[in-house]
Each structure stands twice: as C-alpha cells, then as structure tokens.
Amino acid sequence: YYVEFTSSAGLKYNLDFSQLVMKNNVVEANGAERLMIYDTTGRLVRVMNSDEADLNRAARGIYIVKAVYANGESAILKVRR
C-alpha cells in the first residue's frame, strides 16, 4: 500500500510501504541497490549491495534499515529482531 501527500510547496509525493518489508527476520527492498543497517545508537552495522538482508544472525534488538535505489530515492524501516 502507499500514501500520497502534497507538500506545502505543492509537490506530490507517494510513500510506497510495499517497497521495504521484513518477513521472518529477512528485510526485502524490491529493486534496491544497497541496504544499510544501523543500530539504535546510529552506528552503521552492515552495508549490503543487495535488495535483501538476512537478520537471523544479528543480535536481538531494534534496527533501522535504509534502502537506497538507483534513482536516488531511499526508504527507511524500523525493525525489531
């Protein structure tokens, strides 16, 4: 699903929540070039040049996953492992 909104400058944006999801401790980012995983302190834990990251071996906790796409867009997901 997605949310469409218009900024105060009149620009339309679509936030596509189906681009970045986590299933069974695996983060999937359809079409992403790179995934960057941060811990809760903001420390970069892992960079993956892929559109998928398996967090099954990561320590339990909360992570922020940033997906970067070829067109320069990015999506961010907060996950609990």
Chimera marker file (.cmm) of the C-alpha trace (Angstrom):
<marker_set name="trace">
<marker id="1" x="0.000" y="0.000" z="0.000" r="1" g="1" b="0" radius="0.5"/>
<marker id="2" x="1.066" y="3.617" z="-0.353" r="1" g="1" b="0" radius="0.5"/>
<marker id="3" x="0.258" y="7.082" z="0.959" r="1" g="1" b="0" radius="0.5"/>
<marker id="4" x="0.056" y="10.100" z="-1.320" r="1" g="1" b="0" radius="0.5"/>
<marker id="5" x="0.517" y="13.581" z="0.088" r="1" g="1" b="0" radius="0.5"/>
<marker id="6" x="1.258" y="17.101" z="-1.132" r="1" g="1" b="0" radius="0.5"/>
<marker id="7" x="3.934" y="19.271" z="0.465" r="1" g="1" b="0" radius="0.5"/>
<marker id="8" x="3.436" y="22.919" z="1.362" r="1" g="1" b="0" radius="0.5"/>
<marker id="9" x="5.310" y="23.775" z="-1.848" r="1" g="1" b="0" radius="0.5"/>
<marker id="10" x="2.706" y="21.886" z="-3.880" r="1" g="1" b="0" radius="0.5"/>
<marker id="11" x="4.905" y="18.872" z="-4.692" r="1" g="1" b="0" radius="0.5"/>
<marker id="12" x="3.193" y="15.487" z="-4.694" r="1" g="1" b="0" radius="0.5"/>
<marker id="13" x="4.866" y="12.521" z="-3.016" r="1" g="1" b="0" radius="0.5"/>
<marker id="14" x="3.993" y="8.832" z="-2.850" r="1" g="1" b="0" radius="0.5"/>
<marker id="15" x="5.289" y="6.733" z="0.016" r="1" g="1" b="0" radius="0.5"/>
<marker id="16" x="5.199" y="3.104" z="-1.101" r="1" g="1" b="0" radius="0.5"/>
<marker id="17" x="5.197" y="0.921" z="2.009" r="1" g="1" b="0" radius="0.5"/>
<marker id="18" x="5.353" y="-2.264" z="-0.052" r="1" g="1" b="0" radius="0.5"/>
<marker id="19" x="8.916" y="-1.449" z="-1.210" r="1" g="1" b="0" radius="0.5"/>
<marker id="20" x="10.574" y="-2.253" z="2.113" r="1" g="1" b="0" radius="0.5"/>
<marker id="21" x="9.251" y="-5.051" z="4.334" r="1" g="1" b="0" radius="0.5"/>
<marker id="22" x="10.534" y="-7.585" z="6.848" r="1" g="1" b="0" radius="0.5"/>
<marker id="23" x="9.362" y="-11.208" z="6.822" r="1" g="1" b="0" radius="0.5"/>
<marker id="24" x="10.855" y="-13.903" z="9.082" r="1" g="1" b="0" radius="0.5"/>
<marker id="25" x="13.810" y="-11.656" z="10.011" r="1" g="1" b="0" radius="0.5"/>
<marker id="26" x="14.659" y="-11.049" z="6.342" r="1" g="1" b="0" radius="0.5"/>
<marker id="27" x="14.383" y="-7.478" z="5.070" r="1" g="1" b="0" radius="0.5"/>
<marker id="28" x="13.273" y="-7.234" z="1.441" r="1" g="1" b="0" radius="0.5"/>
<marker id="29" x="13.584" y="-3.997" z="-0.530" r="1" g="1" b="0" radius="0.5"/>
<marker id="30" x="12.234" y="-4.528" z="-4.023" r="1" g="1" b="0" radius="0.5"/>
<marker id="31" x="14.719" y="-3.102" z="-6.515" r="1" g="1" b="0" radius="0.5"/>
<marker id="32" x="17.123" y="-1.520" z="-4.012" r="1" g="1" b="0" radius="0.5"/>
<marker id="33" x="20.802" y="-1.260" z="-4.891" r="1" g="1" b="0" radius="0.5"/>
<marker id="34" x="22.011" y="-1.115" z="-1.304" r="1" g="1" b="0" radius="0.5"/>
<marker id="35" x="20.750" y="-1.750" z="2.223" r="1" g="1" b="0" radius="0.5"/>
<marker id="36" x="22.326" y="-0.006" z="5.183" r="1" g="1" b="0" radius="0.5"/>
<marker id="37" x="21.566" y="-1.320" z="8.668" r="1" g="1" b="0" radius="0.5"/>
<marker id="38" x="22.004" y="0.879" z="11.744" r="1" g="1" b="0" radius="0.5"/>
<marker id="39" x="21.634" y="0.060" z="15.445" r="1" g="1" b="0" radius="0.5"/>
<marker id="40" x="19.687" y="2.269" z="17.850" r="1" g="1" b="0" radius="0.5"/>
<marker id="41" x="22.756" y="4.405" z="18.592" r="1" g="1" b="0" radius="0.5"/>
<marker id="42" x="23.042" y="5.311" z="14.899" r="1" g="1" b="0" radius="0.5"/>
<marker id="43" x="26.116" y="3.150" z="14.326" r="1" g="1" b="0" radius="0.5"/>
<marker id="44" x="26.290" y="1.589" z="10.862" r="1" g="1" b="0" radius="0.5"/>
<marker id="45" x="26.227" y="-2.165" z="11.482" r="1" g="1" b="0" radius="0.5"/>
<marker id="46" x="26.220" y="-3.561" z="7.951" r="1" g="1" b="0" radius="0.5"/>
<marker id="47" x="26.072" y="-2.468" z="4.311" r="1" g="1" b="0" radius="0.5"/>
<marker id="48" x="24.737" y="-4.898" z="1.740" r="1" g="1" b="0" radius="0.5"/>
<marker id="49" x="24.901" y="-4.360" z="-2.022" r="1" g="1" b="0" radius="0.5"/>
<marker id="50" x="21.680" y="-6.280" z="-2.405" r="1" g="1" b="0" radius="0.5"/>
<marker id="51" x="17.941" y="-5.813" z="-2.070" r="1" g="1" b="0" radius="0.5"/>
<marker id="52" x="17.716" y="-8.405" z="0.710" r="1" g="1" b="0" radius="0.5"/>
<marker id="53" x="19.276" y="-8.689" z="4.190" r="1" g="1" b="0" radius="0.5"/>
<marker id="54" x="19.008" y="-11.713" z="6.472" r="1" g="1" b="0" radius="0.5"/>
<marker id="55" x="18.958" y="-10.584" z="10.114" r="1" g="1" b="0" radius="0.5"/>
<marker id="56" x="18.644" y="-14.066" z="11.638" r="1" g="1" b="0" radius="0.5"/>
<marker id="57" x="22.255" y="-13.969" z="12.884" r="1" g="1" b="0" radius="0.5"/>
<marker id="58" x="22.068" y="-10.389" z="14.150" r="1" g="1" b="0" radius="0.5"/>
<marker id="59" x="21.801" y="-9.745" z="17.883" r="1" g="1" b="0" radius="0.5"/>
<marker id="60" x="18.284" y="-9.208" z="19.156" r="1" g="1" b="0" radius="0.5"/>
<marker id="61" x="17.287" y="-5.566" z="19.211" r="1" g="1" b="0" radius="0.5"/>
<marker id="62" x="15.906" y="-2.722" z="17.157" r="1" g="1" b="0" radius="0.5"/>
<marker id="63" x="17.494" y="-1.711" z="13.862" r="1" g="1" b="0" radius="0.5"/>
<marker id="64" x="16.937" y="0.993" z="11.276" r="1" g="1" b="0" radius="0.5"/>
<marker id="65" x="17.200" y="-0.265" z="7.694" r="1" g="1" b="0" radius="0.5"/>
<marker id="66" x="17.754" y="2.223" z="4.885" r="1" g="1" b="0" radius="0.5"/>
<marker id="67" x="17.239" y="1.074" z="1.308" r="1" g="1" b="0" radius="0.5"/>
<marker id="68" x="18.860" y="3.139" z="-1.454" r="1" g="1" b="0" radius="0.5"/>
<marker id="69" x="17.519" y="2.884" z="-5.005" r="1" g="1" b="0" radius="0.5"/>
<marker id="70" x="19.205" y="3.610" z="-8.362" r="1" g="1" b="0" radius="0.5"/>
<marker id="71" x="17.101" y="6.740" z="-8.927" r="1" g="1" b="0" radius="0.5"/>
<marker id="72" x="18.411" y="8.297" z="-5.694" r="1" g="1" b="0" radius="0.5"/>
<marker id="73" x="15.306" y="7.627" z="-3.634" r="1" g="1" b="0" radius="0.5"/>
<marker id="74" x="15.537" y="5.902" z="-0.289" r="1" g="1" b="0" radius="0.5"/>
<marker id="75" x="13.176" y="4.189" z="2.121" r="1" g="1" b="0" radius="0.5"/>
<marker id="76" x="13.628" y="3.627" z="5.851" r="1" g="1" b="0" radius="0.5"/>
<marker id="77" x="12.173" y="0.865" z="8.004" r="1" g="1" b="0" radius="0.5"/>
<marker id="78" x="12.454" y="0.354" z="11.754" r="1" g="1" b="0" radius="0.5"/>
<marker id="79" x="12.597" y="-3.353" z="12.601" r="1" g="1" b="0" radius="0.5"/>
<marker id="80" x="12.750" y="-5.457" z="15.727" r="1" g="1" b="0" radius="0.5"/>
<marker id="81" x="14.826" y="-8.618" z="15.640" r="1" g="1" b="0" radius="0.5"/>
<link id1="1" id2="2" r="1" g="1" b="0" radius="0.2"/>
<link id1="2" id2="3" r="1" g="1" b="0" radius="0.2"/>
<link id1="3" id2="4" r="1" g="1" b="0" radius="0.2"/>
<link id1="4" id2="5" r="1" g="1" b="0" radius="0.2"/>
<link id1="5" id2="6" r="1" g="1" b="0" radius="0.2"/>
<link id1="6" id2="7" r="1" g="1" b="0" radius="0.2"/>
<link id1="7" id2="8" r="1" g="1" b="0" radius="0.2"/>
<link id1="8" id2="9" r="1" g="1" b="0" radius="0.2"/>
<link id1="9" id2="10" r="1" g="1" b="0" radius="0.2"/>
<link id1="10" id2="11" r="1" g="1" b="0" radius="0.2"/>
<link id1="11" id2="12" r="1" g="1" b="0" radius="0.2"/>
<link id1="12" id2="13" r="1" g="1" b="0" radius="0.2"/>
<link id1="13" id2="14" r="1" g="1" b="0" radius="0.2"/>
<link id1="14" id2="15" r="1" g="1" b="0" radius="0.2"/>
<link id1="15" id2="16" r="1" g="1" b="0" radius="0.2"/>
<link id1="16" id2="17" r="1" g="1" b="0" radius="0.2"/>
<link id1="17" id2="18" r="1" g="1" b="0" radius="0.2"/>
<link id1="18" id2="19" r="1" g="1" b="0" radius="0.2"/>
<link id1="19" id2="20" r="1" g="1" b="0" radius="0.2"/>
<link id1="20" id2="21" r="1" g="1" b="0" radius="0.2"/>
<link id1="21" id2="22" r="1" g="1" b="0" radius="0.2"/>
<link id1="22" id2="23" r="1" g="1" b="0" radius="0.2"/>
<link id1="23" id2="24" r="1" g="1" b="0" radius="0.2"/>
<link id1="24" id2="25" r="1" g="1" b="0" radius="0.2"/>
<link id1="25" id2="26" r="1" g="1" b="0" radius="0.2"/>
<link id1="26" id2="27" r="1" g="1" b="0" radius="0.2"/>
<link id1="27" id2="28" r="1" g="1" b="0" radius="0.2"/>
<link id1="28" id2="29" r="1" g="1" b="0" radius="0.2"/>
<link id1="29" id2="30" r="1" g="1" b="0" radius="0.2"/>
<link id1="30" id2="31" r="1" g="1" b="0" radius="0.2"/>
<link id1="31" id2="32" r="1" g="1" b="0" radius="0.2"/>
<link id1="32" id2="33" r="1" g="1" b="0" radius="0.2"/>
<link id1="33" id2="34" r="1" g="1" b="0" radius="0.2"/>
<link id1="34" id2="35" r="1" g="1" b="0" radius="0.2"/>
<link id1="35" id2="36" r="1" g="1" b="0" radius="0.2"/>
<link id1="36" id2="37" r="1" g="1" b="0" radius="0.2"/>
<link id1="37" id2="38" r="1" g="1" b="0" radius="0.2"/>
<link id1="38" id2="39" r="1" g="1" b="0" radius="0.2"/>
<link id1="39" id2="40" r="1" g="1" b="0" radius="0.2"/>
<link id1="40" id2="41" r="1" g="1" b="0" radius="0.2"/>
<link id1="41" id2="42" r="1" g="1" b="0" radius="0.2"/>
<link id1="42" id2="43" r="1" g="1" b="0" radius="0.2"/>
<link id1="43" id2="44" r="1" g="1" b="0" radius="0.2"/>
<link id1="44" id2="45" r="1" g="1" b="0" radius="0.2"/>
<link id1="45" id2="46" r="1" g="1" b="0" radius="0.2"/>
<link id1="46" id2="47" r="1" g="1" b="0" radius="0.2"/>
<link id1="47" id2="48" r="1" g="1" b="0" radius="0.2"/>
<link id1="48" id2="49" r="1" g="1" b="0" radius="0.2"/>
<link id1="49" id2="50" r="1" g="1" b="0" radius="0.2"/>
<link id1="50" id2="51" r="1" g="1" b="0" radius="0.2"/>
<link id1="51" id2="52" r="1" g="1" b="0" radius="0.2"/>
<link id1="52" id2="53" r="1" g="1" b="0" radius="0.2"/>
<link id1="53" id2="54" r="1" g="1" b="0" radius="0.2"/>
<link id1="54" id2="55" r="1" g="1" b="0" radius="0.2"/>
<link id1="55" id2="56" r="1" g="1" b="0" radius="0.2"/>
<link id1="56" id2="57" r="1" g="1" b="0" radius="0.2"/>
<link id1="57" id2="58" r="1" g="1" b="0" radius="0.2"/>
<link id1="58" id2="59" r="1" g="1" b="0" radius="0.2"/>
<link id1="59" id2="60" r="1" g="1" b="0" radius="0.2"/>
<link id1="60" id2="61" r="1" g="1" b="0" radius="0.2"/>
<link id1="61" id2="62" r="1" g="1" b="0" radius="0.2"/>
<link id1="62" id2="63" r="1" g="1" b="0" radius="0.2"/>
<link id1="63" id2="64" r="1" g="1" b="0" radius="0.2"/>
<link id1="64" id2="65" r="1" g="1" b="0" radius="0.2"/>
<link id1="65" id2="66" r="1" g="1" b="0" radius="0.2"/>
<link id1="66" id2="67" r="1" g="1" b="0" radius="0.2"/>
<link id1="67" id2="68" r="1" g="1" b="0" radius="0.2"/>
<link id1="68" id2="69" r="1" g="1" b="0" radius="0.2"/>
<link id1="69" id2="70" r="1" g="1" b="0" radius="0.2"/>
<link id1="70" id2="71" r="1" g="1" b="0" radius="0.2"/>
<link id1="71" id2="72" r="1" g="1" b="0" radius="0.2"/>
<link id1="72" id2="73" r="1" g="1" b="0" radius="0.2"/>
<link id1="73" id2="74" r="1" g="1" b="0" radius="0.2"/>
<link id1="74" id2="75" r="1" g="1" b="0" radius="0.2"/>
<link id1="75" id2="76" r="1" g="1" b="0" radius="0.2"/>
<link id1="76" id2="77" r="1" g="1" b="0" radius="0.2"/>
<link id1="77" id2="78" r="1" g="1" b="0" radius="0.2"/>
<link id1="78" id2="79" r="1" g="1" b="0" radius="0.2"/>
<link id1="79" id2="80" r="1" g="1" b="0" radius="0.2"/>
<link id1="80" id2="81" r="1" g="1" b="0" radius="0.2"/>
</marker_set>
